[in-house]
Amino acid sequence: MREIVGVDLGATNFKAGLVRNGVIVSESFNPVSRDDSETKLFEILFKTLDAVITKNVKRIGVGVPGVVDPHSGVIYDIQNLPKWKEVPLKSILEARYKATVFLNNDANCFAQGEKIFGSGKTYTNFVGLTIGTGLGMGIILNNQLYNGVLCGAGEIGMVTYKDSILEEYASSLFFDKKFGQNAEELSCLGFQGDSKALEAFSEFGIHIGNAIHNILYMYAPEAIIIGGAISKSYSLFKKSTEDTLKLFAYPKQIEHLKIEVSSMRGIAILGAASLCVE
């Protein structure tokens, strides 16, 4: 495989990595803020890319946490970086780096990355579920990434749930709003046996289980591969998730479902890079 670059436009950091034969050989990241101007965001992005790109790079893949047109390469909305709206990112990067640029939603990149480089290789139909700042989903059907219009397929976090939407209950927002602590802090406490933290993750697992109910009714995948920052704490909410899945209307389907936690280092970068792989 030629050298390719994967870029993750995260809500708090822009990350880039040089990928050779499916391995990240160099990385760069720089912090960003929702208050950064459009110009400032481009300065940070160029700085991040300049640190890893080489003259051999002919393709760049970019994961975008929002709505993007993969054909025109225009970013229409990134909720956590509100100054970037209707940005022709593809043409700007192609002009600067003389490389072909591919863009897609970051959750789609995760699923595609697992299909190309990770445990998704073994499945024909699966879902990549990213649990972190938000709740995202990428869908692989018949070994192909399903994008939908403007890469909008799989926005599971926006599904109506209780008094709001699933993302309010099945992402880091749940811990911040209900328990007044972030997921990382509670995770550390949970692994130390703190009762409040264990209670928080037990309840969280119920919401994740209900999110998976929705996924199963819509797509009936062979597997769900979980990624994102909170996936590292899966053992803290695994039991309540599995208990919730036992309530699913079709028990035989649950018997066939595989749930895995992504074990890939740098999956955000590799997922973006996977967009460049034919």
Backbone hydrogen bonds in HBPLUS format (Angstrom, degrees):
<---DONOR---> <-ACCEPTOR-->    atom                        ^
c    i                          cat <-CA-CA->   ^        H-A-AA   ^      H-
h    n   atom  resd res      DA  || num        DHA   H-A  angle D-A-AA Bond
n    s   type  num  typ     dist DA aas  dist angle  dist       angle   num
A0004-ILE N   A0019-VAL O   3.03 MM  15  5.31 165.5  2.05 151.9 156.6     1
A0019-VAL N   A0004-ILE O   2.74 MM  15  5.31 176.4  1.74 171.0 170.5     2
A0005-VAL N   A0059-ARG O   3.28 MM  54  6.68 158.3  2.33 147.0 153.5     3
A0061-GLY N   A0005-VAL O   2.84 MM  56  6.25 165.8  1.86 166.8 170.1     4
A0006-GLY N   A0017-GLY O   3.02 MM  11  5.41 157.5  2.07 152.9 158.4     5
A0017-GLY N   A0006-GLY O   2.91 MM  11  5.41 146.7  2.03 151.7 161.1     6
A0007-VAL N   A0061-GLY O   2.80 MM  54  6.09 143.4  1.93 151.8 164.0     7
A0063-GLY N   A0007-VAL O   2.80 MM  56  6.13 166.9  1.82 165.9 168.6     8
A0008-ASP N   A0015-LYS O   2.81 MM   7  5.07 160.1  1.85 141.8 148.6     9
A0015-LYS N   A0008-ASP O   2.96 MM   7  5.07 166.9  1.98 145.7 150.1    10
A0009-LEU N   A0063-GLY O   3.09 MM  54  6.09 171.3  2.10 161.2 164.0    11
A0010-GLY N   A0013-ASN O   2.94 MM   3  5.06 124.9  2.25 153.8 156.0    12
A0032-VAL N   A0012-THR O   2.87 MM  20  5.14 159.0  1.92 120.3 124.0    13
A0014-PHE N   A0030-ASN O   2.89 MM  16  5.46 164.8  1.92 158.8 159.3    14
A0030-ASN N   A0014-PHE O   2.98 MM  16  5.46 148.9  2.08 146.7 156.6    15
A0016-ALA N   A0028-SER O   2.86 MM  12  5.32 154.5  1.92 157.4 160.6    16
A0028-SER N   A0016-ALA O   2.86 MM  12  5.32 142.8  2.00 159.0 160.9    17
A0018-LEU N   A0026-SER O   2.89 MM   8  5.30 153.3  1.96 144.8 153.8    18
A0025-VAL N   A0018-LEU O   2.80 MM   7  5.73 159.6  1.84 165.9 173.1    19
A0020-ARG N   A0023-VAL O   2.83 MM   3  5.29 162.8  1.86 153.2 152.3    20
A0023-VAL N   A0020-ARG O   3.07 MM   3  5.29 153.8  2.14 108.0 116.2    21
A0036-ASP N   A0033-SER O   2.98 MM   3  5.36 165.9  2.00 114.7 119.3    22
A0041-LEU N   A0037-SER O   2.96 MM   4  6.19 159.0  2.01 153.1 158.3    23
A0042-PHE N   A0038-GLU O   3.18 MM   4  6.45 151.1  2.26 143.5 150.5    24
A0043-GLU N   A0039-THR O   3.02 MM   4  6.35 153.3  2.09 147.8 155.7    25
A0044-ILE N   A0040-LYS O   3.00 MM   4  6.32 157.0  2.06 151.8 157.3    26
A0045-LEU N   A0041-LEU O   2.93 MM   4  6.13 157.4  1.98 145.1 151.9    27
A0046-PHE N   A0042-PHE O   2.88 MM   4  6.03 168.9  1.89 154.9 157.2    28
A0047-LYS N   A0043-GLU O   3.03 MM   4  6.16 158.4  2.08 143.3 149.6    29
A0048-THR N   A0044-ILE O   2.96 MM   4  6.14 155.2  2.03 146.5 153.1    30
A0049-LEU N   A0045-LEU O   2.93 MM   4  6.18 163.8  1.96 155.3 159.2    31
A0050-ASP N   A0046-PHE O   2.79 MM   4  5.83 163.9  1.82 152.1 157.3    32
A0052-VAL N   A0049-LEU O   3.03 MM   3  5.65 157.4  2.08 118.6 124.7    33
A0053-ILE N   A0049-LEU O   3.05 MM   4  6.01 156.1  2.10 168.2 175.8    34
A0057-VAL N   A0054-THR O   3.19 MM   3  5.60 164.1  2.21 112.6 117.3    35
A0100-THR N   A0058-LYS O   2.89 MM  42  6.12 155.7  1.95 147.1 139.6    36
A0060-ILE N   A0100-THR O   2.87 MM  40  6.25 153.5  1.94 157.8 161.8    37
A0102-PHE N   A0060-ILE O   2.83 MM  42  6.25 157.9  1.88 159.7 166.5    38
A0062-VAL N   A0102-PHE O   2.80 MM  40  6.17 150.7  1.89 158.8 168.8    39
A0104-ASN N   A0062-VAL O   3.14 MM  42  6.57 143.4  2.28 166.2 174.1    40
A0064-VAL N   A0104-ASN O   2.83 MM  40  6.01 160.0  1.87 153.3 159.4    41
A0066-GLY N   A0064-VAL O   2.87 MM   2  5.56 138.1  2.05 102.5  91.2    42
A0106-ASP N   A0064-VAL O   2.87 MM  42  4.93 144.2  2.00 120.9 121.0    43
A0067-VAL N   A0077-ASP O   3.07 MM  10  5.34 132.8  2.30 142.9 153.1    44
A0076-TYR N   A0067-VAL O   2.91 MM   9  5.48 162.3  1.95 147.8 152.5    45
A0069-ASP N   A0074-VAL O   2.98 MM   5  5.38 166.1  2.00 153.3 157.4    46
A0073-GLY N   A0069-ASP O   2.73 MM   4  5.34 138.7  1.89 144.1 157.3    47
A0090-LYS N   A0073-GLY O   3.10 MM  17  4.55 176.7  2.10 136.9 137.7    48
A0075-ILE N   A0087-VAL O   2.82 MM  12  5.06 164.7  1.84 148.3 148.1    49
A0086-GLU N   A0075-ILE O   2.76 MM  11  5.18 107.5  2.29 128.8 149.0    50
A0087-VAL N   A0075-ILE O   2.83 MM  12  5.06 138.9  2.00 142.4 149.4    51
A0081-LEU N   A0078-ILE O   3.03 MM   3  5.30 151.6  2.11 110.2 119.2    52
A0084-TRP N   A0081-LEU O   3.11 MM   3  6.05 169.9  2.12 131.1 134.3    53
A0089-LEU N   A0087-VAL O   2.81 MM   2  5.45 136.1  2.00 107.5  93.8    54
A0092-ILE N   A0088-PRO O   3.22 MM   4  6.42 157.6  2.28 153.6 160.4    55
A0093-LEU N   A0089-LEU O   2.96 MM   4  6.12 168.5  1.97 158.7 160.9    56
A0094-GLU N   A0090-LYS O   2.92 MM   4  6.03 161.1  1.95 152.6 158.7    57
A0095-ALA N   A0091-SER O   3.06 MM   4  6.05 152.2  2.14 137.8 144.4    58
A0096-ARG N   A0092-ILE O   3.19 MM   4  6.39 150.4  2.28 140.7 148.3    59
A0097-TYR N   A0093-LEU O   2.88 MM   4  5.94 168.2  1.89 157.6 160.4    60
A0098-LYS N   A0094-GLU O   2.89 MM   4  5.10 133.3  2.12 132.2 138.3    61
A0109-CYS N   A0105-ASN O   2.97 MM   4  6.31 150.6  2.05 149.2 158.6    62
A0110-PHE N   A0106-ASP O   2.99 MM   4  6.30 147.5  2.09 142.0 150.1    63
A0111-ALA N   A0107-ALA O   3.15 MM   4  6.50 161.9  2.18 148.9 151.7    64
A0112-GLN N   A0108-ASN O   2.89 MM   4  6.12 166.9  1.91 155.0 159.1    65
A0113-GLY N   A0109-CYS O   2.73 MM   4  5.82 154.5  1.79 148.7 156.2    66
A0114-GLU N   A0110-PHE O   2.98 MM   4  6.25 154.5  2.05 148.8 154.9    67
A0115-LYS N   A0111-ALA O   2.98 MM   4  6.26 147.9  2.09 143.9 153.3    68
A0116-ILE N   A0112-GLN O   2.92 MM   4  6.15 157.1  1.97 152.3 157.5    69
A0117-PHE N   A0113-GLY O   2.79 MM   4  5.63 163.5  1.81 149.1 154.7    70
A0118-GLY N   A0114-GLU O   2.92 MM   4  4.14 131.8  2.15 103.1 116.1    71
A0120-GLY N   A0114-GLU O   3.06 MM   6  4.80 126.0  2.36 115.7 120.8    72
A0121-LYS N   A0118-GLY O   3.29 MM   3  6.18 170.0  2.30 120.7 123.0    73
A0122-THR N   A0119-SER O   3.36 MM   3  6.20 164.8  2.39 120.3 122.1    74
A0123-TYR N   A0120-GLY O   3.11 MM   3  5.43 167.2  2.12 114.5 118.6    75
A0143-ASN N   A0124-THR O   2.88 MM  19  4.89 161.0  1.91 152.1 145.6    76
A0222-GLU N   A0125-ASN O   2.96 MM  97  5.77 155.4  2.02 143.0 148.4    77
A0126-PHE N   A0140-ILE O   3.08 MM  14  5.34 142.8  2.22 134.3 145.6    78
A0140-ILE N   A0126-PHE O   2.93 MM  14  5.34 169.0  1.95 175.6 171.9    79
A0127-VAL N   A0223-ALA O   3.05 MM  96  6.46 156.5  2.11 148.2 154.8    80
A0225-ILE N   A0127-VAL O   2.86 MM  98  6.27 161.3  1.90 162.5 168.3    81
A0128-GLY N   A0138-GLY O   2.85 MM  10  4.99 166.0  1.87 147.4 152.2    82
A0138-GLY N   A0128-GLY O   2.87 MM  10  4.99 155.4  1.93 142.4 150.7    83
A0129-LEU N   A0225-ILE O   2.86 MM  96  6.08 158.5  1.91 147.6 155.0    84
A0227-GLY N   A0129-LEU O   2.84 MM  98  6.08 162.7  1.87 151.2 152.8    85
A0130-THR N   A0136-GLY O   2.89 MM   6  4.98 156.7  1.95 130.4 137.7    86
A0136-GLY N   A0130-THR O   2.97 MM   6  4.98 160.9  2.01 142.3 147.9    87
A0131-ILE N   A0227-GLY O   2.86 MM  96  6.18 167.7  1.88 139.4 139.0    88
A0230-ILE N   A0131-ILE O   3.06 MM  99  5.63 149.9  2.16 148.7 154.0    89
A0132-GLY N   A0134-GLY O   2.96 MM   2  5.13 165.4  1.98 162.8 163.3    90
A0172-SER N   A0132-GLY O   2.80 MM  40  5.66 159.8  1.84 163.4 161.1    91
A0146-TYR N   A0139-ILE O   2.91 MM   7  5.60 169.8  1.92 160.5 161.4    92
A0141-LEU N   A0144-GLN O   2.79 MM   3  5.28 152.6  1.87 162.9 155.7    93
A0144-GLN N   A0141-LEU O   2.92 MM   3  5.28 157.2  1.97 113.0 120.6    94
A0153-ALA N   A0147-ASN O   2.87 MM   6  5.43 160.1  1.91 155.3 149.1    95
A0152-GLY N   A0149-VAL O   2.94 MM   3  5.66 149.9  2.03 119.5 127.3    96
A0156-ILE N   A0154-GLY O   2.66 MM   2  5.33 139.1  1.83 106.9  93.9    97
A0158-MET N   A0155-GLU O   3.12 MM   3  5.82 158.3  2.17 117.9 123.8    98
A0159-VAL N   A0156-ILE O   3.13 MM   3  5.52 168.6  2.14 116.0 119.3    99
A0167-GLU N   A0157-GLY O   2.92 MM  10  4.26 157.5  1.97 134.0 126.8   100
A0166-LEU N   A0159-VAL O   2.91 MM   7  5.74 150.2  2.00 159.2 168.7   101
A0161-TYR N   A0164-SER O   2.98 MM   3  5.42 170.2  1.99 119.3 122.1   102
A0164-SER N   A0161-TYR O   2.83 MM   3  5.42 160.3  1.87 144.3 145.4   103
A0168-GLU N   A0165-ILE O   3.09 MM   3  5.72 144.5  2.22 116.1 124.8   104
A0169-TYR N   A0166-LEU O   2.85 MM   3  5.39 150.0  1.94 116.7 126.0   105
A0170-ALA N   A0166-LEU O   2.81 MM   4  5.84 143.5  1.95 156.7 167.6   106
A0174-PHE N   A0171-SER O   3.16 MM   3  5.89 148.3  2.27 119.0 124.5   107
A0176-ASP N   A0172-SER O   3.21 MM   4  6.50 167.3  2.23 157.2 160.7   108
A0177-LYS N   A0173-LEU O   2.96 MM   4  6.02 168.5  1.97 154.0 157.0   109
A0178-LYS N   A0174-PHE O   2.97 MM   4  5.88 162.7  2.00 146.4 152.0   110
A0179-PHE N   A0175-PHE O   2.98 MM   4  5.18 144.9  2.11 125.9 136.9   111
A0180-GLY N   A0176-ASP O   3.18 MM   4  4.67 129.5  2.45 108.3 116.3   112
A0186-LEU N   A0182-ASN O   3.12 MM   4  6.40 168.9  2.13 158.4 161.4   113
A0187-SER N   A0183-ALA O   2.81 MM   4  5.89 145.3  1.93 143.1 153.2   114
A0188-CYS N   A0184-GLU O   3.11 MM   4  6.38 162.3  2.14 149.6 152.4   115
A0189-LEU N   A0185-GLU O   3.14 MM   4  6.45 159.2  2.18 146.9 152.7   116
A0190-GLY N   A0186-LEU O   2.73 MM   4  5.88 151.6  1.81 144.6 153.5   117
A0191-PHE N   A0187-SER O   2.98 MM   4  6.26 157.6  2.03 155.5 159.3   118
A0192-GLN N   A0189-LEU O   2.98 MM   3  5.02 139.6  2.15  97.3 109.8   119
A0194-ASP N   A0189-LEU O   2.99 MM   5  5.31 166.5  2.01 146.7 142.2   120
A0193-GLY N   A0190-GLY O   2.95 MM   3  5.06 158.6  2.00 104.7 111.2   121
A0198-LEU N   A0194-ASP O   3.00 MM   4  6.22 158.6  2.05 151.8 158.4   122
A0199-GLU N   A0195-SER O   2.92 MM   4  6.09 151.5  2.00 145.7 153.3   123
A0200-ALA N   A0196-LYS O   2.95 MM   4  6.20 154.6  2.01 144.9 151.9   124
A0201-PHE N   A0197-ALA O   3.01 MM   4  6.32 163.1  2.04 154.3 157.2   125
A0202-SER N   A0198-LEU O   2.94 MM   4  6.02 146.9  2.05 140.1 149.9   126
A0203-GLU N   A0199-GLU O   3.02 MM   4  6.27 161.6  2.05 151.8 155.3   127
A0204-PHE N   A0200-ALA O   2.94 MM   4  6.14 153.8  2.01 143.0 151.4   128
A0205-GLY N   A0201-PHE O   2.92 MM   4  6.07 151.2  2.00 144.1 150.0   129
A0206-ILE N   A0203-GLU O   3.09 MM   3  5.29 130.3  2.34 100.5 113.3   130
A0207-HIS N   A0203-GLU O   3.41 MM   4  6.88 153.8  2.48 148.1 153.7   131
A0207-HIS N   A0204-PHE O   3.06 MM   3  5.28 116.1  2.49 100.4 115.0   132
A0208-ILE N   A0204-PHE O   2.97 MM   4  6.36 155.7  2.03 152.1 159.8   133
A0209-GLY N   A0205-GLY O   2.84 MM   4  5.99 156.5  1.90 143.1 149.9   134
A0210-ASN N   A0206-ILE O   2.96 MM   4  6.27 149.7  2.06 144.2 152.2   135
A0211-ALA N   A0207-HIS O   2.91 MM   4  6.20 145.8  2.03 142.8 152.5   136
A0212-ILE N   A0208-ILE O   2.91 MM   4  6.26 154.1  1.98 150.4 157.3   137
A0213-HIS N   A0209-GLY O   2.95 MM   4  6.30 143.2  2.09 140.6 151.2   138
A0214-ASN N   A0210-ASN O   3.28 MM   4  6.61 157.1  2.34 144.0 147.1   139
A0215-ILE N   A0211-ALA O   3.14 MM   4  6.54 154.9  2.21 145.1 152.0   140
A0216-LEU N   A0212-ILE O   2.86 MM   4  6.10 161.9  1.89 157.8 161.7   141
A0217-TYR N   A0213-HIS O   3.01 MM   4  6.30 159.3  2.06 155.5 160.8   142
A0218-MET N   A0214-ASN O   3.11 MM   4  6.30 147.3  2.22 144.2 152.9   143
A0219-TYR N   A0215-ILE O   2.82 MM   4  5.89 168.4  1.83 160.9 163.6   144
A0220-ALA N   A0216-LEU O   3.02 MM   4  4.35 134.6  2.23 108.2 120.7   145
A0258-LYS N   A0222-GLU O   3.06 MM  36  6.42 153.4  2.14 141.7 150.1   146
A0224-ILE N   A0258-LYS O   2.81 MM  34  6.32 150.5  1.89 160.1 170.2   147
A0260-GLU N   A0224-ILE O   2.97 MM  36  6.36 161.5  2.01 153.6 159.3   148
A0226-ILE N   A0260-GLU O   2.71 MM  34  6.11 168.5  1.73 160.1 161.3   149
A0262-SER N   A0226-ILE O   2.80 MM  36  5.80 176.6  1.80 159.7 159.9   150
A0231-SER N   A0228-GLY O   3.04 MM   3  5.50 146.1  2.16 111.9 122.0   151
A0232-LYS N   A0229-ALA O   3.37 MM   3  6.10 160.4  2.41 114.2 118.5   152
A0233-SER N   A0230-ILE O   2.93 MM   3  5.50 159.8  1.97 116.0 122.6   153
A0234-TYR N   A0231-SER O   3.07 MM   3  5.09 153.5  2.15 116.2 114.2   154
A0236-LEU N   A0233-SER O   2.85 MM   3  5.59 152.4  1.92 123.8 132.0   155
A0237-PHE N   A0234-TYR O   2.96 MM   3  5.40 144.9  2.09 111.3 121.2   156
A0238-LYS N   A0234-TYR O   2.75 MM   4  5.54 114.5  2.18 156.4 175.6   157
A0241-THR N   A0237-PHE O   3.09 MM   4  6.14 148.3  2.19 143.1 152.4   158
A0242-GLU N   A0238-LYS O   2.87 MM   4  6.10 166.6  1.89 157.1 160.3   159
A0243-ASP N   A0239-LYS O   2.81 MM   4  6.04 155.4  1.87 151.0 158.7   160
A0244-THR N   A0240-SER O   3.05 MM   4  6.10 150.7  2.14 135.5 142.6   161
A0245-LEU N   A0241-THR O   2.99 MM   4  6.31 148.5  2.09 146.5 155.8   162
A0246-LYS N   A0242-GLU O   3.17 MM   4  6.45 131.8  2.42 139.3 150.7   163
A0246-LYS N   A0243-ASP O   3.26 MM   3  5.26 136.5  2.46  93.7 105.2   164
A0247-LEU N   A0244-THR O   3.05 MM   3  5.55 157.3  2.10 110.9 118.0   165
A0248-PHE N   A0245-LEU O   3.06 MM   3  5.34 166.1  2.08 113.3 116.3   166
A0253-GLN N   A0250-TYR O   3.00 MM   3  5.62 135.3  2.20 116.5 127.5   167
A0254-ILE N   A0251-PRO O   3.04 MM   3  5.17 121.0  2.41  99.0 113.5   168
A0255-GLU N   A0251-PRO O   3.11 MM   4  6.49 148.0  2.22 148.0 157.1   169
A0256-HIS N   A0253-GLN O   3.20 MM   3  5.32 132.0  2.44  96.6 108.6   170
A0257-LEU N   A0254-ILE O   3.16 MM   3  5.03 143.4  2.30  96.2 106.8   171
A0270-LEU N   A0266-GLY O   2.94 MM   4  6.17 171.4  1.95 159.3 162.2   172
A0271-GLY N   A0267-ILE O   2.67 MM   4  5.55 151.3  1.75 141.7 149.9   173
A0272-ALA N   A0268-ALA O   3.21 MM   4  6.34 156.2  2.27 135.6 141.2   174
A0273-ALA N   A0269-ILE O   2.91 MM   4  6.16 161.1  1.94 150.5 156.5   175
A0274-SER N   A0270-LEU O   2.84 MM   4  6.00 137.9  2.02 141.2 152.3   176
A0275-LEU N   A0272-ALA O   3.15 MM   3  5.67 155.4  2.21 111.0 117.9   177
A0276-CYS N   A0273-ALA O   2.94 MM   3  5.66 160.0  1.98 120.9 126.8   178
A0277-VAL N   A0274-SER O   3.12 MM   3  5.24 160.9  2.15 106.3 112.3   179
